Amino acid sequence: MFSPIFCTTPDCMGGQIVRGTEALAEWLAKYGLKRSELAELLEVHKVTVTQWLNGAQRPHLVDRMAIQRLAGIPLDWWLTDHEAEILHSKLARVTRLRKTKPISDDIFTRLAGRIGIAS
């Protein structure tokens, strides 16, 4: 099903928001939850959840974080394609920098943990 890892390869960057939307719909169906129940749980209006599910709007960051904890849907599954490209570029840069300018393992591990990537 979902893997709570960062999508950092070009082949998984298309349709990011669609991935989040489909995964959330699948999770609701799997557990037999109504949109209104999810809305109540996240303290948002049920129309907001409907907009998330039809792709008209994406959850605010705090809601995405709650959804990640609740349903295991990775944060990056809600990125636009452009945001995903930027993320991929930055992560590639960090990887290159780490190879050329050693960062202590402790610092890199803490930074990687903060942004949700494995070291």
PyMOL commands that set and color helices and strands:
alter all, ss='L'
color gray80, all
select helices_A, chain A and resi 10-12+16-30+35-42+46-53+61-71+75-78+81-100+105-115
alter helices_A, ss='H'
color red, helices_A
deselect
rebuild
show_as cartoon
